[in-house]
Amino acid sequence: MNTEFGGMRLFRYWKTKEFSILIDGIVQKIVCKAGSNISYSDAEMLCEKKAEHVQNIINGNESRKHEYEKPVCEEIVQEIDPNNIVTRNRYGALILNTTSLSIFDIDQHKKSFLEYFGFKKDNKTAIIENLRALFAKRGQTTSNWRIYETCKGIRLIIVGEYFAPDSQEFKSFSQQINADSLYTWLCTQQHCCRARLTPKPYRMKIETIKYQCPIPEGQKEHYQQWVANYQQQSKKFTVCRLIDTLGYHITENAIVDFHDRICCNEQADTLA
């Protein structure tokens, strides 16, 4: 278990290595990838342990471990504090990984009975209505729900109440608000809530890239040039807009301020 970053599955050092294993007496090649917060050599040792574990499963000497999962591999860009880390995802956008705020992305509202008979509702409006109704039903008295408009739907940030992504409470709440399933899965995989801070490249109509971690040898300059252009073009767009707050008034929260400063570009009209 990684405990350096508040229990989040984030790692500074990554290693990928190819191994030969035997399947029914035939040599097969597999690739194992592992992360470590100690060193590259430690990450390499973990790769070897993964390969050994795979061979033992094939030989029937071990059962598949629940925690034997492919980690979400992202470059660590900024360490705000142990509970709030900024990474760069597979398409180059910056991501806030946090264990101090509950964050949810909702792209589609739950359809009401009447909608199945042709009574349509505006998607974003319906999501907000559902959140307001749920907030009132839960009788929240010490938490603050911040509702943001995104390109496709709504982002909800809850201050004062945290749902651990590996808990049943997180799963249940995500279902209640109809949170995006891929988003929920990624939060569970990395043991933290996540918020995209910068625009999606394809929505900006710029070159898309498969951002790899670690950056392959000989490609660092290309990646640096892409990031520089991406950052420059991002100034023309905004990720979200705060449209409502519910409940207890939060006077100051450094991570919320950080999120809003980067995500909510008041000088831009286009959500991306």
N, C-alpha and C positions, 0 to 999 in steps of 0.2 A: 504493500500500500504506500503510495506517495503522500507524505504528510508535509512536504516543504511548502507547498502552495495551498494551504488550508484544506488539504485532502483532495484537491483537483488533480486529474490525470494529465498533468502538463510536465514536459521534460525539456531540459536544456540541451542534452546531448542525444543524438540519434545515430544508430548504426544499422545498415542493411547488409546482409551477408547471405551468400548462396551455400547450400549444404546438399550432400548426397545422402539419400536414405534408401532403405530396401523395402519394396512392396512386392510381396509374393516372390522374393528372390531376384527381382529386377531392380536395378539401380535407377532411382528417379531424382530429379533436381527439385529442390524447394528453396524459396527465398523467405528468410525471417527478418523482421524488423523490430527493434526494441529501443526504448527510450530510457534515459537515466539522468538523474540530477547530480551524479558523482563525477563521471568522466566518460569519454568515448570508449575507453577500454572496458569500463563496467557495462556500457551498453552492448559492446561486442560479446562479453561474457553472457549477458542475458539472451542475446541472439542464439548462442550455442545451447543454452538451457532450453530455449523454445524448440530448437531442432531435436534435441534429445527427447523432449517431452512428446513431440510428434511421433518419433520412432517408437517410443514406449507404448503410445496409444495403438499404433499399428500392430505392434507385437502382442498386444493384449495385457501388458504389464501395468498399465495405468489407465484410469478413466479420464475423460476430458474434464478439465477443471472449469468451473463456472467463470472464473476471472480470466481464463485464457481467451481473450478477445483482442481483435485488432484495435489498438488505440488510435484516437484521432490525432494525427501528426501535424502540428502547426508550429511555425517559428514564433518564439517569444520575442515580442518587439519592445514591450515596456512592462516593468514590474512596479505598479503603483504602491502596493503593499502585499503581504502574503495572501490576502483574500481577494485581490483584484489584479488580474493579469491581462495584458493586451497581447493578442496573437494575430498572425496573418493567416487567413484560411486558404483553401485550395485554389480559389480564383483571385486571390490578392487583396481581399477586403480585410480591414482591421476588425477584430472581434474582442469585445469586453467579456472576460470570463470572471464571474463573481460568485462568492459564497456569502456576500453581505446583503444582496438585494434579490428579490424574487422577480424574474423577468419572463414574460410570455409573449410569443408572437401568435396572432390569430388572423388567419387569412380568409376564413369562411365562417359565417354564422350558422348556427343550428337552425334548420328550417322548421317553421311552425306548421301546425296541422293545416292551416288555411293555405299556406304556400303551395302545397301539393295539389291544390285545386285552382291554381292560377293567380292567387293574390300575392304578387311579388313585393319584396321589400328591398330597399337599398342595402347592399351588403354591409358597408361600414356603419351605417346608421343602426342596423339590426344588432351588430356586434356590441356597439356602445350601449344600446338599450338593455341588452342581456347583462352586461357588466354592471350597469347601474342597479338593475333589479337584484342581481346576486349580492352586490355590496349591501343593499338594504336588507336583504333576507338574512345575511350573516351577522347583521348588527355590529358592524365594525366600529370600535370606539378608540382604538389606539394606533391604527395603521392608516396609511395614506396611499390611495390608488391613483396613479398617474396614467392617463390615457393619451396615447400618441397616435396620430394618423401616419401610416406608412404607405408605400406605393400600392401594395395589394390589400392591406387590411389595417389592423390595429396592433399596437404594442402596448402591453400593460406592465408597468413597473410598480411593485408593491414595496413600500418602505415601512419598516416596523414589524413585519411578519415574514419569516423566511421558510420556504418549503424546500427541504433537502431533496435534490433530484433523484436520489436513490430510495426515496420513501414512498409509501403508499399514498400519503397525503398529497405529494406532488402529482402523482399519477391521477388521483381522483380529481384534484382541482383542474388539471389540464383537460380532463374529459368534460368537466362542468362548463368550462369556457370555450371548449372546442379548439384548443391550441393546436397549431400545426404539428402533425405527427413527426415529420423529419426533425423539426426544431426540438421537440420533446425527446426524441431519441438521442440527438447530439448532446443535450444537457445531461441525460442519464449516463451516456458514455464517458463524459468528462467530469462527472460528479460536480457540476456547477451550472448556474444559469448563464446564458449567453445572450449578447446583444451585438448585432452588426453595427459598427460605428461609421463606416464609410460606404459609398454607393457600390452597387453591382456594376462591374465594367460593361457588361452587354447593354445595360440600360443607358449608359453614357455614350454608347456607340463608339467605343474605342477598342483597340486590340485586346482580345481576351487572352488569358494565359493560364496554364496549369501550374500553379505555384507549388513548387516542391520543397520539402523540408527533410533533410538539409538540401541546400542548393547544390545541384550537380557540379562537379569540377569543370572549370572552363566556362561556366554560364553565369557567373556572378555579375559580370559587367552588364550583360543583357537584362538580368533581373533588376539591377539597380536603375538602369535607364527606364525600364517599364514602370517601376515604382515612382520615379520622379515625374514621369508624364501623367501617371494615374493620379498622383496627389495634386498636380496642377489642374487637371481637368475636373477633379472632384469639387473644386471650389464653386463650380457652376450649379451644383446639385445639393439637395438636402436629403437625409435619410428619413427623418420624421419631423412631425410638428406636434407640440403639446396642445391638446384641444380641451382637456378637462382634468380636474383633480377632484377626488372624492375623499371625504373623511377628515381625519386629524391633520391639522396644518403642520407641515414639516418646515421649520425655519431654515435649516441648513443641513445638507448632506453632501459631503465632498465627492462621492462617487456619482450621485445624481447630477451634480454640477458638471463633473467631468463628462458624463454621457451627453448632457444637453449642449455643452459647449462644442462638442465635436459633431454630434448628430443633427442638431437643429440649426441649420444655416438660414438665418432670417433674411439673408441677401439673395437667396435662391428660391425660385418658384417651383421647380420641378423635383418631384420625389423620385428617388432612384435607389 
